[in-house]
Amino acid sequence: MATMEVSIINKRVIPNNVNDDLVNEKIKFKEVMVIDANGEKLGIKMRREALEIAYDQDLDLLCVAPKATPPVCKVLNYGKHRFEQQKKAKEAKRNQQVTEVKPIRLSPVIDKHDFDTKMRHARKWVEDGMKVKVDMRFRGRLITRLEVGKKIMNSFIEEISDIANVEKKPILEGNTMSCVLAPKKK
């Protein structure tokens, strides 16, 4: 009795619940351009042939350019590839700087003590690296006294100018005058 030789391709099952990469059996294109693990083009191959090349090397076939004609697939270790992508994403997230904007509200009829208290808070926040948005709301008849509000806003900016730059100059929007102060670069 003659023995039949059966070639079984190792099908690696890769959990794919996080992303939608086209890997191994999920690739449904008839023909693909294959790039091997060293980055050399192997040419246009049938899907089954490309999968066999990857499986023979105990690697995976990843479709890197599904919209190209023909789609481009690369032979690589998909687990390692995903790990490196996640590592790069974490590194990018760690290096990302999020600046918080803290609000302060002034009034055209603010008293000296209140002004000093708001200035202390603003200084503390700017020294901690945060931006400060200074708002001055004109309520009722105070809208007719814009020059008083502008004077108070300018004195606030002048007093904090040693540690902060004006990122957005004071402008009137509706009944609120606002500006943004950012910490000076060291």
PAZAPA-4460 file (N, C-alpha, C; in steps of 0.05 Angstrom, whole numbers, plus 32768, in hexadecimal, padded with zeros to 4 digits):
% residues 186
    n_x    n_y    n_z   ca_x   ca_y   ca_z    c_x    c_y    c_z   seq   type   mol
   8011   7FE9   8000   8000   8000   8000   8012   8019   8000     1      M     A
   800D   802B   7FEE   801D   8043   7FEB   8014   8058   8000     2      A     A
   8027   8065   800C   8020   8079   8020   801D   8094   8012     3      T     A
   8009   80A2   8019   8004   80BD   800E   8011   80D2   801F     4      M     A
   801F   80E4   8012   802C   80F9   8021   8019   8110   8023     5      E     A
   8013   8118   803B   8001   812E   8040   8011   8146   804A     6      V     A
   800F   815C   803C   801D   8174   8046   8008   8186   8055     7      S     A
   800E   8189   806D   7FFC   819A   807E   800B   81B4   8084     8      I     A
   7FFE   81C9   807D   800A   81E3   8082   8003   81EB   809E     9      I     A
   8017   81F4   80AD   8012   81FE   80C8   8002   8218   80C6    10      N     A
   7FEA   8217   80CF   7FD9   822F   80CF   7FDB   823B   80EB    11      K     A
   7FE7   8252   80EC   7FEA   8260   8106   7FD1   8271   810A    12      R     A
   7FC4   826D   8120   7FAC   827C   8126   7FB5   8294   8137    13      V     A
   7FAE   82AB   812D   7FB6   82C4   813A   7F9D   82D2   8144    14      I     A
   7F9C   82D7   815E   7F85   82E5   8168   7F84   8301   815C    15      P     A
   7F6E   8308   8151   7F6C   8322   8143   7F54   8332   814D    16      N     A
   7F51   8333   8167   7F3A   8342   8172   7F41   8360   8175    17      N     A
   7F5A   8368   8174   7F61   8383   8178   7F62   8394   815F    18      V     A
   7F6E   8388   8149   7F70   8398   8130   7F65   8387   8119    19      N     A
   7F64   8394   8102   7F59   8387   80EB   7F6E   8382   80D5    20      D     A
   7F86   837A   80DD   7F9A   8374   80C9   7F93   835B   80B9    21      D     A
   7F9A   835B   80A0   7F96   8344   808F   7FAE   8332   8093    22      L     A
   7FAB   831C   80A1   7FC1   8309   80A7   7FB9   82ED   809F    23      V     A
   7FCC   82DF   8093   7FC9   82C3   808C   7FAF   82BD   807E    24      N     A
   7F9D   82AD   808A   7F85   82A4   807D   7F70   82BB   8079    25      E     A
   7F74   82D1   8085   7F61   82E8   8082   7F66   82F6   8067    26      K     A
   7F7D   82F1   805B   7F83   82FD   8041   7F72   82EF   802C    27      I     A
   7F61   82FD   801E   7F4F   82F1   800B   7F55   82F8   7FEE    28      K     A
   7F6C   8306   7FE9   7F73   830D   7FCD   7F7D   82F5   7FBE    29      F     A
   7F78   82F4   7FA4   7F80   82DE   7F93   7F9E   82DE   7F8F    30      K     A
   7FA9   82F5   7F88   7FC6   82F7   7F83   7FD1   830E   7F95    31      E     A
   7FE9   830A   7F9F   7FF5   831F   7FB0   8013   8321   7FA9    32      V     A
   801E   8339   7FAD   803B   833E   7FAA   8047   8336   7FC5    33      M     A
   805A   8324   7FC4   8066   831A   7FDD   8082   8326   7FE2    34      V     A
   8086   832F   7FFA   80A0   8339   8003   80A8   8327   801A    35      I     A
   80C1   831C   8018   80C9   8309   802D   80D3   8317   8046    36      D     A
   80DB   8308   805A   80E3   8313   8074   80FB   8325   8073    37      A     A
   810C   8322   805E   8123   8333   805B   811E   834D   804B    38      N     A
   8105   8350   8041   80FE   8368   8032   8101   8365   8014    39      G     A
   8107   834D   800A   810A   8348   7FED   80F0   8341   7FE1    40      E     A
   80EB   834B   7FC9   80D2   8345   7FBA   80D5   8329   7FAF    41      K     A
   80C1   8318   7FB4   80C0   82FD   7FA8   80AE   82FC   7F90    42      L     A
   80A0   8312   7F8A   808F   8313   7F73   8072   830F   7F79    43      G     A
   8062   830E   7F64   8045   830A   7F67   8040   82EC   7F69    44      I     A
   8032   82E4   7F7E   802C   82C8   7F83   800E   82C5   7F88    45      K     A
   8005   82AD   7F85   7FE9   82A6   7F8C   7FE8   82A6   7FAB    46      M     A
   7FD1   82AB   7FB6   7FCD   82AD   7FD3   7FD7   8294   7FE1    47      R     A
   7FCF   827D   7FD7   7FD6   8263   7FE4   7FF5   8260   7FE4    48      R     A
   8001   8267   7FCD   801E   8265   7FCB   802D   8277   7FDF    49      E     A
   8022   8290   7FE1   802E   82A3   7FF4   802B   8299   8011    50      A     A
   8014   828E   8017   8010   8283   8032   8024   826C   8038    51      L     A
   8028   825B   8024   803B   8244   8027   8057   824E   802C    52      E     A
   805F   8264   801E   807A   826F   8022   807D   8278   803F    53      I     A
   8068   8286   8049   8069   8290   8065   8069   8279   8079    54      A     A
   8058   8265   8074   8056   824F   8087   806F   823E   8087    55      Y     A
   807C   823B   8070   8095   822B   806E   80AB   8238   8080    56      D     A
   80AA   8252   8082   80BE   8260   8093   80B4   8263   80B0    57      Q     A
   809D   8258   80B6   8090   825A   80D0   808A   8277   80D7    58      D     A
   8082   8286   80C3   807B   82A2   80C6   805E   82A7   80BC    59      L     A
   8056   82C0   80BD   803B   82C8   80B5   803C   82D9   809C    60      D     A
   8025   82DB   808E   8022   82EC   8077   8010   8303   807E    61      L     A
   801B   831B   807D   800C   8333   8084   8008   8345   806C    62      L     A
   7FEF   834D   8067   7FE9   835E   8050   7FEF   837B   8059    63      C     A
   8005   8387   804F   800D   83A2   8057   8001   83B8   8045    64      V     A
   7FF9   83B1   802D   7FED   83C5   801B   7FD6   83B8   800C    65      A     A
   7FBE   83B5   8019   7FA8   83A8   800C   7F9C   83B6   7FF5    66      P     A
   7FA0   83D1   7FF2   7F94   83E0   7FDD   7FA6   83E2   7FC4    67      K     A
   7FBE   83D8   7FC6   7FD1   83D8   7FAF   7FC7   83C4   7F9A    68      A     A
   7FD2   83C6   7F82   7FCB   83B3   7F6D   7FE5   83A6   7F64    69      T     A
   7FEA   838D   7F69   7FDC   837B   7F7B   7FE3   8382   7F98    70      P     A
   7FD2   8378   7FAB   7FD7   837D   7FC7   7FF3   8373   7FCF    71      P     A
   8000   8382   7FE1   801B   837B   7FEA   8019   836D   8005    72      V     A
   8026   8355   8007   8026   8346   801F   8043   8340   8027    73      C     A
   8048   8341   8041   8063   833D   804B   8064   8324   805E    74      K     A
   807A   8315   805B   807E   82FE   806C   808D   8308   8085    75      V     A
   8080   8304   809C   808D   830D   80B5   8081   82FE   80CD    76      L     A
   808C   8303   80E4   8082   82F8   80FD   806D   830C   8107    77      N     A
   8053   8305   8104   803E   8318   810A   803C   831F   8128    78      Y     A
   8042   830C   8139   8041   8312   8156   8056   8327   815D    79      G     A
   806E   8324   8152   8083   8337   8157   807C   8352   814B    80      K     A
   8071   8352   8133   8069   836A   8125   8054   837A   8136    81      H     A
   8040   836C   8140   802C   8379   8151   8037   8384   816A    82      R     A
   8049   8374   8177   8056   837D   8190   8065   8397   818B    83      F     A
   8074   8398   8175   8084   83B1   816F   8071   83C9   8169    84      E     A
   805B   83C4   815C   8048   83D9   8157   803C   83E4   8171    85      Q     A
   8035   83D2   8183   802A   83DA   819D   803F   83E9   81AD    86      Q     A
   8058   83E0   81AC   806E   83ED   81BA   8072   840A   81AF    87      K     A
   8071   840D   8195   8074   8428   8189   805D   843A   8191    88      K     A
   8044   842F   8192   802D   843F   819A   8030   8448   81B7    89      A     A
   8039   8436   81C9   803D   843E   81E5   8052   8453   81E7    90      K     A
   8068   8450   81D8   807D   8464   81D9   8073   847F   81CF    91      E     A
   8063   847F   81BA   8059   8499   81B0   8046   84A5   81C4    92      A     A
   8036   8495   81D1   8023   849F   81E5   8033   84AA   81FD    93      K     A
   8049   849D   8205   8058   84A7   821B   8066   84C1   8215    94      R     A
   806F   84C5   81FC   807D   84DD   81F5   806A   84F5   81EF    95      N     A
   8050   84EF   81ED   803D   8503   81E7   8038   8515   81FF    96      Q     A
   8038   852F   81FB   8034   8541   8211   8018   854D   820F    97      Q     A
   8009   854A   8225   7FEE   8555   8226   7FEF   856D   8238    98      V     A
   7FE9   8584   822D   7FE9   859D   823D   7FCD   85A3   8246    99      T     A
   7FCA   85A7   825F   7FB0   85AD   826A   7FAC   85CB   826A   100      E     A
   7F94   85D4   8264   7F8E   85F1   8264   7F7C   85F6   827D   101      V     A
   7F86   8606   828F   7F77   860D   82A7   7F6A   8628   82A3   102      K     A
   7F50   862A   82AA   7F42   8643   82A7   7F43   8655   82C0   103      P     A
   7F44   866F   82BB   7F42   8683   82D0   7F2F   8698   82C6   104      I     A
   7F1C   86A0   82D7   7F09   86B4   82CF   7F0D   86CE   82DF   105      R     A
   7F11   86E3   82D1   7F14   86FE   82DD   7EFB   870E   82D8   106      L     A
   7EF9   8725   82E6   7EE2   8737   82E2   7EED   8753   82DF   107      S     A
   7EDF   8764   82D1   7EE9   8780   82CE   7EE9   878F   82E9   108      P     A
   7ED9   8785   82FC   7ED8   8793   8316   7EE5   8781   832C   109      V     A
   7EFB   8774   8325   7F09   8762   8337   7F19   8772   834C   110      I     A
   7F19   8769   8365   7F27   8776   837A   7F45   876E   8379   111      D     A
   7F56   877D   8386   7F73   8778   8386   7F7A   875C   8392   112      K     A
   7F6D   8755   83A8   7F73   873B   83B5   7F6A   8724   83A3   113      H     A
   7F53   8726   8397   7F49   8711   8385   7F5C   870E   836D   114      D     A
   7F65   8725   8363   7F78   8725   834C   7F91   8717   8354   115      F     A
   7F9C   871C   836C   7FB5   870F   8375   7FB1   86F1   8379   116      D     A
   7F9A   86E9   8383   7F94   86CD   8387   7F94   86BE   836C   117      T     A
   7F86   86CA   8358   7F85   86BE   833D   7FA0   86BD   8331   118      K     A
   7FB0   86D2   8336   7FCC   86D3   832B   7FDD   86BC   8337   119      M     A
   7FDA   86B7   8351   7FE9   86A2   835E   7FE2   8687   8352   120      R     A
   7FC8   8682   834E   7FBF   8669   8341   7FCA   8666   8325   121      H     A
   7FC9   867B   8316   7FD3   867B   82FA   7FF1   8675   82FA   122      A     A
   8000   8682   830C   801D   867E   830D   8023   8661   8314   123      R     A
   8015   8656   8327   801A   863A   832F   8015   8627   8317   124      K     A
   7FFF   862B   8308   7FF8   861A   82F2   800D   861D   82DB   125      W     A
   8015   8635   82D5   8029   863A   82C0   8044   862D   82C8   126      V     A
   804B   862F   82E1   8065   8623   82EA   8063   8604   82E9   127      E     A
   804B   85F9   82EB   8047   85DC   82E9   8045   85D3   82CB   128      D     A
   8048   85E7   82B8   8048   85E0   829C   802D   85E0   828F   129      G     A
   8019   85EB   829C   7FFE   85EC   8291   7FF9   8607   8283   130      M     A
   7FE7   8607   8270   7FDE   8620   8264   7FC7   862B   8275   131      K     A
   7FC4   8646   8274   7FAE   8653   8283   7F9E   8663   8270   132      V     A
   7F83   865F   8271   7F71   866F   8261   7F64   8683   8273   133      K     A
   7F68   869C   826D   7F5E   86B2   827E   7F45   86BD   8270   134      V     A
   7F2E   86BB   827E   7F15   86C6   8273   7F0C   86DD   8284   135      D     A
   7F01   86F1   8277   7EF5   8708   8285   7ED9   870C   827A   136      M     A
   7EC5   8707   828B   7EAA   8709   8281   7E9F   8725   8288   137      R     A
   7E93   8732   8274   7E86   874C   8278   7E68   8747   827B   138      F     A
   7E5D   874C   8292   7E41   8747   8297   7E32   8761   829A   139      R     A
   7E1B   8762   828E   7E09   8779   8290   7E16   8792   8283   140      G     A
   7E16   87A8   8292   7E20   87C1   8288   7E3E   87C2   8286   141      R     A
   7E4C   87AE   8291   7E69   87AF   8291   7E74   87AC   8274   142      L     A
   7E64   87A3   8261   7E6C   87A1   8246   7E74   87BC   823A   143      I     A
   7E69   87D1   8245   7E6F   87EC   823C   7E8B   87F5   8246   144      T     A
   7E96   87E7   8259   7EB0   87EE   8264   7EC7   87DB   825C   145      R     A
   7EC9   87D6   8242   7EDD   87C3   8238   7EF9   87CC   823F   146      L     A
   7EFE   87E6   823F   7F1A   87F0   8245   7F23   87E8   8261   147      E     A
   7F10   87E8   8274   7F17   87DF   8290   7F1F   87C2   8290   148      V     A
   7F0F   87B1   8283   7F16   8795   8281   7F30   8790   8273   149      G     A
   7F35   879E   825D   7F4D   879B   824E   7F66   87A3   825F   150      K     A
   7F62   87B8   826F   7F78   87C1   8281   7F7F   87AB   8296   151      K     A
   7F6A   879E   82A2   7F6E   8789   82B6   7F7B   8771   82A8   152      I     A
   7F72   8769   8291   7F7D   8753   8282   7F9A   8758   827B   153      M     A
   7FA1   8770   8272   7FBD   8776   826B   7FCF   8776   8284   154      N     A
   7FC4   877F   829B   7FD5   877F   82B3   7FD9   8762   82BD   155      S     A
   7FC5   8751   82B8   7FC8   8734   82BF   7FDE   8728   82AE   156      F     A
   7FDD   872D   8294   7FF1   8723   8281   800D   872D   8288   157      I     A
   800E   8747   828E   8028   8754   8294   8035   8748   82AD   158      E     A
   8024   8742   82C1   802E   8738   82DB   8038   871B   82D8   159      E     A
   802D   870C   82C6   8035   86F0   82C3   8049   86EC   82AC   160      I     A
   8050   8702   829E   8061   8700   8286   807D   86F6   828C   161      S     A
   8086   86F5   82A5   80A1   86EB   82AB   80A3   86CD   82A8   162      D     A
   808C   86BE   82AA   808D   86A1   82A8   807A   8697   8292   163      I     A
   806A   86A8   8285   8057   869F   8271   8057   86B1   8259   164      A     A
   8051   86A5   8242   804E   86B4   8229   8030   86B5   8222   165      N     A
   8028   86C9   8214   800C   86CB   820A   800A   86BA   81F1   166      V     A
   7FFB   86A5   81F2   7FF8   8693   81DB   7FE1   869D   81C9   167      E     A
   7FCC   86A8   81D6   7FB5   86B3   81C7   7FAF   86CE   81D4   168      K     A
   7FB2   86E3   81C5   7FAE   86FF   81CF   7F91   8703   81D8   169      K     A
   7F8C   8715   81EB   7F71   871A   81F4   7F5F   8724   81DE   170      P     A
   7F49   8715   81D9   7F35   871E   81C6   7F19   871B   81D2   171      I     A
   7F07   872C   81C9   7EEC   872B   81D4   7EDA   871A   81C2   172      L     A
   7ECE   8706   81CE   7EBC   86F4   81BF   7EA1   86F5   81CE   173      E     A
   7E8E   8702   81C3   7E74   8706   81D1   7E78   8718   81E8   174      G     A
   7E72   870F   8200   7E76   871F   8218   7E8D   8716   8229   175      N     A
   7E9F   8705   821D   7EB6   86FB   822B   7ED0   8701   821D   176      T     A
   7EE3   870D   822B   7EFE   8712   8221   7F10   86FC   822B   177      M     A
   7F1F   86EF   821A   7F30   86D9   8223   7F4B   86DA   8215   178      S     A
   7F5F   86CE   8224   7F79   86CA   8219   7F85   86B0   8224   179      C     A
   7F99   86A6   8217   7FA6   868D   8221   7FC4   8693   8226   180      V     A
   7FCD   868A   823E   7FE8   868D   8246   7FF6   8672   8247   181      L     A
   800E   8670   823C   801D   8657   823C   8037   865A   824A   182      A     A
   8042   8645   8256   805C   8648   8263   8072   864F   824F   183      P     A
   8086   865E   8258   809D   8665   8247   80AE   864C   8245   184      K     A
   80BB   8649   822D   80CD   8633   8228   80E7   8638   8238   185      K     A
   80F2   8622   8243   810A   8626   8253   8123   8620   8243   186      K     A
***
